[in-house]
Amino acid sequence: MLKVGLIGTGGIYRYAHLEGWKAAEGIEVAAVCDANRELAEQAEKDFPGASIYTDYEALLERDDIDIVSITTPNKFHSIIAIAALESGKHVFCEKPDAINPQEAERMADIAARTGKVLMVMRNNRFTAAAQYVKKLQQEGFFGELYAGRCGWVRTRGIPGRGGWFTTKELSGGGPLIDLGVHMIDLAMWLSDNSVPSTVSGTTYRQFADRPDANGQIPAGTFDVEDMAMGFIRFTNGASLQLEFSWASNVEREKKFIEWRGSEAGFSIIDDELTLYVERDGQVVSEKPELSHTSKPQHVENILHFIACVRGEQEPTITPQEGVHMIHILDAIYRSAEQGSEIKLG
Ligand SMILES: NC(=O)c1ccc[n+]([C@@H]2O[C@H](COP(=O)([O-])OP(=O)(O)OC[C@H]3O[C@@H](n4cnc5c(N)ncnc54)[C@H](O)[C@@H]3O)[C@@H](O)[C@H]2O)c1
């Protein structure tokens, strides 16, 4: 029986993680922690008998806890992950890995030194469409995937305006770090393009001081971007365009990935997969009928992590991928500030 401590029992814990830890076999959620005691007490009702903490350091002092899961605001991910790894725990953590590259590197180094599993949520890899495309890519169906686009563009969808999401010190940034991690990771993983060489980007903050639908400007801080555009070159010559926004004057919200390959291409738009293949000199679109037998994507990711802790599976999400990711995001922010391209590596 693996004993688990859950740290941060707010929105995503209740919306997605709870189902994962409930679905997992051979584990016991032995401790729950939230800085807000009421939320920790609510979480204890999900796992009756679990000890309740408001201080994560007290939870980490327990030698009987094998796994820690972190679902706090972004700033605390690396701080708690590093302390948890140092205290001998395996760590599952929400995205983004960290709010700067130095912290992401420290996390990866300490995981390597301690030999503990460190995995950061990449739930979008576990959709039926993503799993199918990955299989095709590994079989060589697309040939070389050389030019891609990805994004998540909302018309109006600023999360927790005035709270930690829109406060750079706590979040590390706006939609680029919030939504970008999901789609940039998926684009890199599906195409096998993982090592960036140069990055260029722009960011905008157009909606921070604008009244919301009720005519009010919410109190609190809003010092992050609400839109980011970018361009990544990879060491193998492939390139990826990207755009992320919490608020834009566009037709509709859209979440998308598109890759062009030498033999075939694909797009996943709002989770719908289309393949583009050549038949008799013409490009034909195919929409595979995918069977959705798998569990929800966040649940699948948590179950994969547990299987890795048990040594039953090899991690398909590695700390080094997180290091590349946070370097890319950081370089986009730096490029936007400087107005020029950033060379990585
Ligand atoms: N993978 C996904 O689909 C997905 C979706 C939403 C959010 N997230 C990520 O999950 C994380 C949490 O987001 P959320 O929407 O649940 O936020 P939230 O504000 O609803 O919940 C965060 C919780 O952490 C608690 N907390 C803050 N600091 C703490 C500390 N030092 N120790 C213990 N508890 C602390 C807060 O009291 C709060 O209850 C974020 O990093 C976010 O990026 C991921």
The ligand as an SDF file (V2000), in Angstrom:
LIG
                    3D

 44 48  0  0  0  0  0  0  0  0999 V2000
   -3.9070   20.2150  -15.6930 N   0  0  0  0  0  0  0  0  0  0  0  0
   -4.9790   20.9680  -15.7510 C   0  0  0  0  0  0  0  0  0  0  0  0
   -5.8870   20.7370  -16.5440 O   0  0  0  0  0  0  0  0  0  0  0  0
   -5.1190   22.1170  -14.7870 C   0  0  0  0  0  0  0  0  0  0  0  0
   -6.3180   22.8430  -14.7480 C   0  0  0  0  0  0  0  0  0  0  0  0
   -6.4300   23.8720  -13.7910 C   0  0  0  0  0  0  0  0  0  0  0  0
   -5.3610   24.1950  -12.9560 C   0  0  0  0  0  0  0  0  0  0  0  0
   -4.2060   23.4810  -13.0540 N   0  0  0  0  0  0  0  0  0  0  0  0
   -3.0570   23.8120  -12.1870 C   0  0  0  0  0  0  0  0  0  0  0  0
   -3.3480   23.3740  -10.8670 O   0  0  0  0  0  0  0  0  0  0  0  0
   -2.7840   24.2570   -9.9120 C   0  0  0  0  0  0  0  0  0  0  0  0
   -3.8640   24.7060   -8.9350 C   0  0  0  0  0  0  0  0  0  0  0  0
   -4.8660   25.3830   -9.6480 O   0  0  0  0  0  0  0  0  0  0  0  0
   -6.3330   25.5250   -9.0620 P   0  0  0  0  0  0  0  0  0  0  0  0
   -7.1850   26.0230  -10.1610 O   0  0  0  0  0  0  0  0  0  0  0  0
   -6.7210   24.2980   -8.3410 O   0  0  0  0  0  0  0  0  0  0  0  0
   -6.1060   26.7130   -8.0070 O   0  0  0  0  0  0  0  0  0  0  0  0
   -6.9060   26.9670   -6.6680 P   0  0  0  0  0  0  0  0  0  0  0  0
   -6.5480   28.3330   -6.2510 O   0  0  0  0  0  0  0  0  0  0  0  0
   -8.3460   26.6110   -6.8670 O   0  0  0  0  0  0  0  0  0  0  0  0
   -6.3140   25.8850   -5.6390 O   0  0  0  0  0  0  0  0  0  0  0  0
   -5.0160   25.9940   -5.1050 C   0  0  0  0  0  0  0  0  0  0  0  0
   -5.0800   25.6000   -3.6350 C   0  0  0  0  0  0  0  0  0  0  0  0
   -3.7710   25.6090   -3.0860 O   0  0  0  0  0  0  0  0  0  0  0  0
   -3.8540   26.1210   -1.7560 C   0  0  0  0  0  0  0  0  0  0  0  0
   -2.5230   26.6060   -1.3910 N   0  0  0  0  0  0  0  0  0  0  0  0
   -1.9100   27.7510   -1.7540 C   0  0  0  0  0  0  0  0  0  0  0  0
   -0.6640   27.8040   -1.2760 N   0  0  0  0  0  0  0  0  0  0  0  0
   -0.4930   26.6690   -0.5450 C   0  0  0  0  0  0  0  0  0  0  0  0
    0.5840   26.1510    0.1970 C   0  0  0  0  0  0  0  0  0  0  0  0
    1.7650   26.8090    0.3050 N   0  0  0  0  0  0  0  0  0  0  0  0
    0.4230   24.9750    0.8300 N   0  0  0  0  0  0  0  0  0  0  0  0
   -0.7470   24.2890    0.7450 C   0  0  0  0  0  0  0  0  0  0  0  0
   -1.8120   24.7450    0.0330 N   0  0  0  0  0  0  0  0  0  0  0  0
   -1.6740   25.9120   -0.6180 C   0  0  0  0  0  0  0  0  0  0  0  0
   -4.9010   27.2060   -1.8260 C   0  0  0  0  0  0  0  0  0  0  0  0
   -5.4640   27.4720   -0.5510 O   0  0  0  0  0  0  0  0  0  0  0  0
   -5.9030   26.5760   -2.7890 C   0  0  0  0  0  0  0  0  0  0  0  0
   -6.9230   25.8620   -2.1120 O   0  0  0  0  0  0  0  0  0  0  0  0
   -2.1650   25.3960  -10.6980 C   0  0  0  0  0  0  0  0  0  0  0  0
   -0.7870   25.2200  -10.7720 O   0  0  0  0  0  0  0  0  0  0  0  0
   -2.7760   25.2980  -12.0870 C   0  0  0  0  0  0  0  0  0  0  0  0
   -1.9120   25.7020  -13.1080 O   0  0  0  0  0  0  0  0  0  0  0  0
   -4.0700   22.4670  -13.9420 C   0  0  0  0  0  0  0  0  0  0  0  0
  1  2  1  0
  2  3  2  0
  2  4  1  0
  4  5  1  0
  4 44  2  0
  5  6  2  0
  6  7  1  0
  7  8  2  0
  8  9  1  0
  8 44  1  0
  9 10  1  0
  9 42  1  0
 10 11  1  0
 11 12  1  0
 11 40  1  0
 12 13  1  0
 13 14  1  0
 14 15  2  0
 14 16  1  0
 14 17  1  0
 17 18  1  0
 18 19  2  0
 18 20  1  0
 18 21  1  0
 21 22  1  0
 22 23  1  0
 23 24  1  0
 23 38  1  0
 24 25  1  0
 25 26  1  0
 25 36  1  0
 26 27  1  0
 26 35  1  0
 27 28  2  0
 28 29  1  0
 29 30  1  0
 29 35  2  0
 30 31  1  0
 30 32  2  0
 32 33  1  0
 33 34  2  0
 34 35  1  0
 36 37  1  0
 36 38  1  0
 38 39  1  0
 40 41  1  0
 40 42  1  0
 42 43  1  0
M  CHG  2   8   1  16  -1
M  END
$$$$
